[in-house]
Amino acid sequence: MDLHDYLRILRRNWVLLIASVLAGLMAAGAASILVKPTYTSATQLFVAIQSSGTVTELQQGNTFSQARVQSYVKTVTTPVILQPAIDALGLTETPGELAPRIRAKSDPNTVLIDIEVDDASPVQAAAIAQAVANSLIRGLDSLERPRAGGTTPVSLSVITPATAPSVPSAPNTRLNLILGLFAGLVVGLSIAVLRTALDHRIRGEEDFRKTSDAPILGTIAFDQDAMKKPLLTQTLAQSPRAESFRQLRTNLQFANISGKAKTVLVTSSLPGEGKSTTATNLALSLAQAGETVCLIDADLRRPMVSEYLGLERNAGLTTALVGQTDVMDVLQPWGTDQLYVLASGQIPANPSELLGSDQMDRLLQRLETSFDTIIIDAPPLLPVTDAAVLAQHVGGVVLVVGAQKVKKNDIEKALSALDLVKATVLGAVLNRLPAKASDAYEYAYHSSDKPFKPSGSSHLREGDASLDVGVWQSDALEEPSSTRAPSVFPGTHRR
């Protein structure tokens, strides 16, 4: 991974990182509060040679004392030195229990001995340090005294008496907080990298581009209101969602610049990625631009277009394919633009065979002579073969990719299924992108006082409820079209 990938990981997991750092700081703070304070008192001794000879003798004596100092340091924690100190203070501890709390050291090439003592009481720490220093002086005087009698060649004296410390030496709250912050950051980064490595979902444009070379025709941000109001006609024409579909319409026209893909199939890898709402709103956007559009609900397993538009579903595509009626008689006009809807009709027992039949091919060819564009809402590619079969009869396929839902291998399988039937993939639409993510675009326009007026109504069915919806239209969005179908087909009526 390069620097850009790491920055993307940080951007996507910043909440996790902050939570991990805060957890580290809280753990460090709690440890600092719960740990019992420890006080450290120190004393320092000077080792000297008791002789007053020549310079040479003094140098030899200094070398001798430096060599003996290291032995004196190790003697500090022995019972010979600690037991007299324990007896002098009346402690209940044994030399073995006291020794771990005592540290003695000496810097190289010096004759200084430092003794440090840790204790829960600052006064007790100072008393023990001083007692151990005094015991060391007396003990070495006894150990170094010649057996033949006389004075010891080495003398020890306290040059820094032990004092009671005013602040504890442990816990070091500042150090603990720094370590907690660092540990939390390391843990958070590790989890974020691991999470990213194990997460194969498509979260944005970058993830999709790493999975496929198919062009991205549009990006649609997730809108909570779209769950209740999925149609463009239910939102202001200057909203980000409406602008996203206008951008999709424009990019689709550029992708189909040769004009060969007059019939466009809209599908997805898995259910729930938003293909039906995308197909419906794309058809609405094309109709608002002045094109004559036919929207076909070819999802013969879970038809949703008629539910979104509030149209009759029982007569439609399957009715025409089995020869019960002419396709022109079951087209239902919708709204004030040149948009006609061919509902799914009765759900058949063999959707794949019906969609892949010669009758379906002839039906599409006939509709292409009357409409500028035909948008087909097809079933998802992976659960069933309907979309792959139908893709052979259309000029191009648009794949809807539901961000946060579909995985990379699902996209690869879906595109492989289209490649297997030699379908022309015009591009992909990234749907349900996080509104505040860098992969989602936001648009803001200043509207005039009354740029749009309701010019009609439709009925959006949700269960048993019926909701009146205003159809919004802007004269500024109208683009003249050279080819228009008849305003009303035989056997149909305008809503």
Secondary structure, 3 states (H helix, E strand, C coil): CCHHHHHHHHHHCHHHHHHHHHHHHHHHHHHHHHCCCEEEEEEEEEEEECCCCCHHHHHHHHHHHHHHHHHHHHHCCCHHHHHHHHHHHCCCCCHHHHHHHEEEECCCCCCEEEEEEEECCHHHHHHHHHHHHHHHHHHHHHHHCCCCCCCCCEEEEEEECCCCCCCCCECCHHHHHHHHHHHHHHHHHHHHHHHHHHCCECCCHHHHHHHCCCCEEEEEECCHHHHCCCCHHHCCCCCHHHHHHHHHHHHHHHHCCCCCCCEEEEEECCCCCCHHHHHHHHHHHHHHCCCCEEEEECCCCCCCHHHHHCCCCCCCHHHHHCCCCCHHHCCEEECCCCEEEECCCCCCCCHHHHHCCHHHHHHHHHHHCCCCEEEEECCCCCCCCHHHHHHHHCCEEEEEEECCCCEHHHHHHHHHHHHHCCCCEEEEEEEEECCCCCCCCCCCCCCCCCCCEEEEEEEEEECCEEEEEEEEECHHHCCCCCCCCCCCCCCCCCC
